[in-house]
């Protein structure tokens, strides 16, 4: 959530940023918010005045009573009662304005970093890096199979069983498919630990406050699974529970940066479209992902973002996958992110790029909602910055590994995970 003081002091900059994020009528959005803020401040001033006057009169009543002037004291006391009634009305009005202002702030996205390109669709995203393997893409023979055919051929994932149990988009991993899935998770977690991340095993259900804390609510309410009477949400990513560990927390400077990693299943309702681009492992309602989260001082967050991007690139190099990095444009970046780099791997049989990670800097957008702060060297309380990234999401990594490494005699696996799988080939 943007800070109201920032919007008030940087109106034109805010409008410019909202325009880049394709917010409709950004001038009106900002003007409406500031109008409510103005009424709120005016009401606060009137309330402060009424309370101050009431307190002064109350003291006068006490002095008159001490002086034995009961009739005068009673007359003044009646004036105090009227002021208290006025103060109550103003308090109620102030609460209404504050609630309205909070609701409006929740609807305003984060402002994009200056390096975010203009654009409306994924086609406008900016290519910022290509790996050496991406410059020499693998060429497969005419008989090469896409991942949805390979998993049937080798009987490692069963979508029909998943439909039987839960519905479309819920695969059942079997045999070497299940072992490969577990191997990748362990590989990612071990590498994260080597990189200085502390492993967290969080709940996969979160309450409404947690959804608001990291910006999934109200923006992505229709994309999350809501669990009945408890009003708990199945997490779309481990970012949500891990970042919310620090909600309403004041950290010490020597505790920073915070580096956490978590493995969880992730749940997304939006996976129900049709077509080859969502077949098999390309898009699921439930999938496994390892997520890295960092909390840093504001002046260190963009350096941290680059470090996190370098780490994801390192993992993809270890898996011997061709990949590229895209800087998301204003129309494609998420609601809460100020900057986001997407990592895509090449799927050789499908002849297309598959997104496997997003590394995002949220600046203080989440911490303002979370009330996550620290005391700087001067003793001043400051909001921190949060960042997260997939390291990595498994389904499309698995899809690319299967397709790119297929041979007439089986699927060769990258050497980095042999010790985790216990086998070199499917």
N, C-alpha and C positions, 0 to 999 in steps of 0.2 A: 504494500500500500504506500502510495506517495505521501510524503509529509505535507500537511496543509501549509505550514510556514513556507516550504519551498515553492509550492504553487502560487502562494500569495506574493512572494518576492520575485518569482520568475515566471510570470504569466505567459509572456510571448514564447519563451523557451519551452514551457509545458505544452502550449498549443502546437508548436512546431513538432515536438516529439510525438504527440498524439496523432498528428496528421501523418507522420511517417508510418505509424502503426495502423493507419487506415481507420481510425476512429471517426465515426460520422459526426459532422458538425462539432469539431473540437472546441471552437470558440464558444458555442452555446454550452457545451459541457462544463467548461471552466467558468464561464460567467454565472451559470446557475449555481455552481458550488460556492463561488465567492459571494454570491448574493445571500445564500443561506448562512455562510460564515459571518457576513456583515450583520445580519439580523441576530445571530447567536451572540456576537460580541456586544451588540447594542443591548440585548436582553441581559447579558452578564453584568454590564455596567449599571443598568437600572436596578438589578438585584443587589449588587454590591452597595449601591446608594441607599436602597431601602433598608438593608440590614444594618448599615452603619448608622442611619438615622434612628432606627429602632433601638439599637444598643445605646446610643446617646440619650434617648428619651428614657430608657429603662434606668439609666444611672440617675437621671433627673428625678424619676419617681422615688428612687431610694433616698435621695437627698431630701426631698420634700417630706417624706415619711419621717425621717430622722428629725426634721425641724418641726414636726407636729402639724404640718399643713395637709391634713388628710383629704379635704375636699379638692384642693388643687392637684394633689397626687392622683386622685381618682380620675379627674378630667384628663390628665396627661396619659394615664394608663389606658383609657379608651382610645386615645390616638395611637398608642402602641399596638393595640389589638388590630386596628385598621391597617397599620403598616405590616403586621405579621400576615394578614390575609393577602395583602398585595404581594408580599414576598413569596408566599406559597404559590400564587398564580404565576409569578415570574419564574419560580423554580420549575414548575410543570412545563411552562413554555420553553424554558432553556433545555430541558430534557428532550422535548420534541425536536428542537432544532439540532441538538447533538446527535440524536438517533438518525435524523434525516441526513445529516452531513456524513455520518459514518457509512450509511447505506450508499451514498453517492461516491464516496472514496473507494468503497469496495468494488465499484463498477468501472473504475478508471485503471487501465493497464499501466505497467511500468514504462518509463521512457527509454527508448533505445539509445545505446551508446553511439557516439559520433561515427564509429567505424561501421555501423550497420548500414548496408546499402539500401537505397530506395527500391521499392518493388512491391508487386501485388501477389505473385504466385511463386511456387518453387523454381520455376524457370528463371526467375530474377535473382536467385541466390548466387553468391560470388564464390568461384573456385579459388581457394587459397593455398592448396597443397595437393600434390599427387605423389604417391610413393613410386619407387622405381618399378615395382611390379605392375602398378597401374599404367605406367607408360608402355609396358609390353604385356598386354592382356593375354591370358591363356586362350589358346584356340583348341577347341575340342572337335572330335570327329563328328560326322553326320549322324552317327548312332548314339550320340551323347544324350543322356536322360536328364530332365529337370528333377529337382529334389522330390516332388510328390510322386514321381515314378520310382526313383531310387529307394525311397523308404518302403515302398511295396515290394520291390525286387528283393531287398535284403531283410524284409520283415523286422524293421527296427522301430517303427512308429505306426500306430493304428488309429486312424481317424474315425473309422466306423465304430470301434469300441467306445471312443470318446463321445460320439453322438448318442450311442445307446445309454451311456451313463449320465451325461450332462447336456449334450447338444453340440452343434457345430462350433468349432473353434476351441475345443478342449481335447487335445491329443493324448493318447496313451503311449508312453515310451516303453519299449520292451527290449529285453536282452541287451545286446551291444548298444542299442540306441539309448537305453536307460543308463548304462555304464558310461557312455560317452558324455551324456548330459551331466552326470555327477562328476566326471573327470574334469570337464570344462569349469564347473563351479569351483571345485577345489583348486584348480590351477589359478583361476582369477583371484580367489581369496588369498592364496599363498603369495602371489605376486603383490597384492595390495599390502599385505603385512610387511613384505620386504621394502615396500615404498614408504613405510611409516604410518600406515592407516591402522586404526584400532578396530577390530571386528565387533560389530553389534548384531545381535539377533533380536529384532524388534517384533512387536505384534503385527499381524497383517490385517487387523481391523483397527480403525481409528474413529474417534468421535468427531462431531461437527466442528468443535473448536480447533482441532488439528487440521481439518480441511481448510478452514479459513486462515489458519496460521501460515500455511505455505502457498495459498493462492489457488488451490483446487476448487474451493468454493468462494464465490458463487459461479465462477467461470466454467467449471467442468462438471457441474452437478449431474447433467444428463449422461455423462460418460462413465460414471462410477456406479458400482453395484451397491445398493442400499439394503441393509439387513434389517428388515421388519421393525418390531416394536422398539428395539434398543436404539434405533437410528444410528447405527454404526455403518461405516463404509469400508468395503474391501479396498485395499490400497492399490493405486495405479502404479506405484513405484515405492521403493524403500526410502526415497528422499523424504516422504511425508512423515512417517514415524520417527526417523532418525533426526531430522531437523527439529521436530517438535519436542525432542528430549530437552531442548534448551529454551522452550517457551517460558516466559516470565523469569528469566535467569539473568543475573548480572555476573559476567565473567571477570576474572582478574587478567590483567595484561600478560602476566607470565604463563597463563593457561593457553594462550593463543600461539599458533593457529590450532583449531580443533580439526583433526583428520579422522573420519570414521568411514568404515565400509560395511555394507550389509548385503546378505543374500536373502532374497524373498521371492515367492511367487508374486506376480503382478496381474491385475485384473482390469480389463478394458471392455466396456460395453459396445464401443463404436466399431467393432470388427465385422459387422454383418454385411458388407458389400460383396458384390460378385465380380468375377473376372479373373484372368490369369495372374494379375498383379497381387491378388490376395490368396492365391491357391496354396495349399499345403502349409508350410511353415512361414509364409510371407506375412500373415497377419492372424493373430489369435486372440481369443477372449482371455485366456490364461497362459502365461509364459513365465519363465524364470529369468532373473536378472541379478547381476551384482552391481551395486551402486556405490560410488564414492561421493562423500559429502565433506566439504570444508567450510569452516567459519573463520574469517580473517579480519584483521584491521582493514578499514576502508582503503588506505593507501597501498595495501599489498594485494588487493583482490585481482587486479588484472595480470600481475606477474603470476599469481597462483593459477589463474585461468589458463595461462600458457603452459605452466608446469603440468596441469591436469590433462591438457590436450596432448602434450608430449608423452605422458604416461599411457593414454589410450592408444596412441600411435605405436608405442613400444609393444603393447599386447598384440596388436594386429600384425606387426612384423614377426613376433614370435610364432604366430599362427600361420605365417607365410601366405597371408592373404593380400591381394591387391586392394588398395584403399585410397580414398581421396577425402579431403576436408572441404566443406562448404560453409561459408559465412551466411547465415540466414538473413534474408531481407526483411524490411519492416512489416510486410504483409504476411510473412510466413513464420516469424518468430513468435514464441509463446507469450501469453498474457503477462506473465510475471518476469520474464527475462529481459535484461538490458543488453545482453550479448549472448549469442548461441552459435557454436560450431557443430555442425552435423558431420559424423563420420559415416561414409558409405563404403561397403565392400562390393566387389564385382562378382556377380553370379554368372559363371561362364556358360551354363546350359540355357539359362533364361536370357542371356545377353542383356542384362540390366543391372543397375546399381541398387543395392539394398541398404537402407539406413540401419546402422547397428548401435549408434551412440549419439547422444546429444550432450555436449559439455556447455553448461550455462553459468553465467554470472548474474545473480539477481540483485547485486548491490544491496541496498538497505530495504528493498521492497518487502521481503519476507520478515526481516528483523523488526521492522516497524509494526507489523501485525503481531509478531511474536513477543514484542517488548523484550528483545534480546539485545543487551547492551554491555558495555565495559567502561571502566574508568581509565581515561588516557593519562599521560604523564603529568598533566596539569591538574588532575583530579576531576576534570569535566566528564560527565556521562555522555557517551556516544553510542549510536547504533553501529552494529557490526555489519559485515557483508557475508552473504551465503553463496556457495557455489555447489553444483553437483554435476555428475556425469555418469553415464552408463559405462561399466567397465567389467564385463560387457553384457548386453542383452543376448540371450542364447539362441532363439529360434533362427534368426537370419544368419548368425555366425555358423550355426550347424548346417543351414541350407547351402551356404557358400563352400564350406568344407566338403560337403558331400559332392556337390557338382564339380568343383574345380579339381578335385583329386580322384575322380573316377577313372578307372582303367578297365580293360576287358576282364581282368581277373578280380576286381574288387575296388575298394576305396582306400587309398593310402592316407594315413593320418600324419599331421605334422609332428616332428620329433619332440617338440616341447611338451607334448601331453602323453607321450608313451608311458612314462612312469606312473601316470594317473589312470590311464585306461587299462594297462596290463596287456595291451595288444597294439600292434602297429597298423593293422589293416582290418577292414570289414569285408 
